[in-house]
């Protein structure tokens, strides 16, 4: 089992940057596929980015490519989401998620239902 805690959200202006953190406890990243999702008011939770256990490549939704970057610090068991050039439409609660993954599984998981563990979320509000 893994526990996830997001932090770093806040109120920013369009064009600003923000970095979110997701601290994991319990198990290490080497056993889990990780994902970032977001949920805007009145909308369903949507996929933002996914990475495989210890994988170097990251899969992003088209709307954030070139603006958002995921990284991780395995020593700290922390996942980051660097968000640059923020837009009004990026306003949402951001969640990190994890699912146990067997060695050799090469999939990127992009569906909410595919993840077993979720953080509580952190609010990101982008104003004009």
N, C-alpha and C positions, 0 to 999 in steps of 0.2 A: 504494500500500500504506500501511497505517496500523498503528502499534503502540499498544497500549492497556495502561495500568498502573493498576490499582485500588489504593486505599489508604483507610485510615480505619476499618477494621473493628475489632472488639474485643468485650469482655465487658461487658454492661450489664444493669441490672435492668429488669424489666417496667415500662413507663411512662416510661422514659428516652428520650433522643434521641441520635442519632448521625448524622454526615454522612460519606458516602462520596465519594471523588473518583475520577475516571477521567481520567488525563492521556493525551492523544493526541499522537502525533508522526508525522511523515511527510506527512500531508495534513490539510487543515483541515476543520472541521465542515461547511462549505458544500457539500462533495461527498458527504457521507455521511448516511444515516439512522442514528440511534443508538438503542440499547436497553439497558435494565437487566433482568437475569434473576437468578434465584437457584435454588440447589439445596440442598435439605435432605437430611440423611443418609437413604439408602435410597430417595430419590425422584428423579424425573426433573427436569431443569432446567425452570423455569417462568418465564413472562413476568411482568415487573413493570411496566415503563413503556417507552414508545416515543415518539420525536420525529423529525420530518422535518427535512431540512437547512434550517437557518435559520428553521424554523417556530416560531411562538409557542405553539401549542397542543400539549399533551402528552396522550397516551393512557395511562391507568392501568388495571391490573387492579382489579376491584372490591374485593378484599380489602385494598388499600392506599389507596384513595381517601379523601381527607380527612386522611390521616396522613403520606403520603410526598409529597415535592415534588421534581421534577427541575428543575435550572437549569443554565445553561452560561455560561462566561466565554470568549467567542470569542477574546479577546486572549491568554488563557493556554491556549487549546485544551484546556480542561478541562470535564468534565461532572460535575455533582454530584447526589447523591441524599440529600436531607435526610429523615431518618426520625424521626418523632415518635410518641409513645405506643406504643412498641414492645411487642409481644406475644411470648409464648413461641414461637408458631408462626412468627414472623419469623426464627427461628434458621436460618441457611443460609450457604452461600458465595455471595457476590454477585459477579456478573460484569457488565461492560459489553461491548457488542458494537457492531460497525459494519458497514454494507454500503454499497458505492458506489451512489449514487442519481442518476438523471438529472434534470435540471431539468424541472419540471412533474409529476413523480411525486408524487401526493398521498396515497399509501397510508401507513398505519401498519403496520409490520412487527412481528408478534407471535410468530412461530414461530422456534425455535432454528435450524432448517434454512435460514432466510432470511438469516442473517447470515454474513458471510465472515471477519470478524476478531473475535477475543476476547482479553480480558485474562486474567491468571492467576487472578483471583478474590481476594476478601478475606473472611475469616470474620467473621460477625456471630453472637454468641451472646447470647441473652436469657435471663436467669435469673429465677426467682421470688423 
